């Protein structure tokens, strides 16, 4: 219970924010999942600049 208590104490503002504004970070989590899927599809990319360019063109 101590761990749960500390977690709630550290994050109470964001927890309450959901109840006040009904806002979540679901869109950010979805975007992160898309980036992970894209990265998994193109394993072994050597040109990081080109990878980031393609990532920005697809998801921007």
C-alpha positions in Angstrom: 0.0 0.0 0.0 2.9 2.3 0.5 3.8 2.1 -3.1 0.3 2.9 -4.2 0.1 5.8 -1.8 3.3 7.3 -3.1 2.2 6.9 -6.7 -1.1 8.7 -5.9 0.7 11.5 -4.0 3.2 12.0 -6.9 0.5 12.1 -9.6 -2.6 13.5 -7.9 -2.7 16.6 -10.1 -2.9 14.6 -13.3 -5.3 12.1 -11.8 -7.6 15.0 -10.8 -7.1 16.6 -14.2 -9.0 13.7 -15.7 -12.0 14.3 -13.5 -12.0 18.0 -14.0 -11.4 18.2 -17.7 -11.9 14.6 -18.9 -8.5 14.9 -20.6 -6.1 12.0 -21.0 -2.9 11.2 -22.7 -4.5 8.7 -25.1 -3.5 10.7 -28.2 0.1 10.8 -27.1 0.1 7.1 -26.4 -1.5 6.4 -29.8 1.2 8.4 -31.5 3.9 6.6 -29.6 2.5 3.3 -30.7 2.5 4.4 -34.4 6.1 5.5 -34.1 7.0 2.1 -32.5 5.2 0.2 -35.3 6.9 2.3 -38.0 10.3 1.8 -36.3 9.7 -2.0 -36.2 8.8 -2.0 -39.9 12.2 -0.4 -40.8 14.7 -2.1 -38.6 18.3 -1.6 -39.5 17.9 1.9 -40.9 21.4 3.5 -41.2 20.4 7.0 -42.3 18.8 8.5 -39.2 18.1 11.8 -40.9 16.2 10.1 -43.7 14.3 8.0 -41.1 13.2 11.1 -39.2 12.3 12.8 -42.5 10.0 9.9 -43.5 8.5 9.8 -40.0 7.7 13.5 -40.1 6.2 13.2 -43.6 3.9 10.3 -42.7 2.8 11.4 -39.2 3.0 15.2 -39.2 
